[in-house]
């Protein structure tokens, strides 16, 4: 079985979620649970740090699509950061850069929520 886990930290009113490993159909429920937990806590400003993500499948991408509308309806968003080239190419192939803001580093993504950029 492929290995995947998430961790998170708060920076002000922004929650940073770190993804580690392989995000596929078997592991997507882990990310779904993480996002659901944040929504239940009324935390809608998310930065997802993909630095340690080795692979993402369409099922993993589907989790992002399932939650983006909920975040935006509540004056939040999901911003993506620190993707390696392989993961970025998957996001790019499916048009995600048109739907999500993608940042080179976590600090810039967090700042974007406060309007500092």
VENKA-V898986 format. One line per field, one symbol per residue. ss: DSSP state (H for helix, E for strand, - for the rest). burial: + if it has 16 or more other C-alpha atoms within 10 Angstrom, else -. Layout:
# VENKA-V898986
ss = ???
burial = ???
This chain:
# VENKA-V898986
ss = ---EEEEEEEE--EEEEEEEEEE----HHHHHHHHHHHHH----EEEEEEEEEEEE-HHHHHHHHHHHHHHHH---EEEEE---HHHHHHHHH--HHHH--EE--HHHHHHHHH---
burial = ---+++-------+++++++++++--++-+++--+---+---+++++++++-+++++-+++-++--++--+----++++++++---++-++----+-----++--+--++--+----
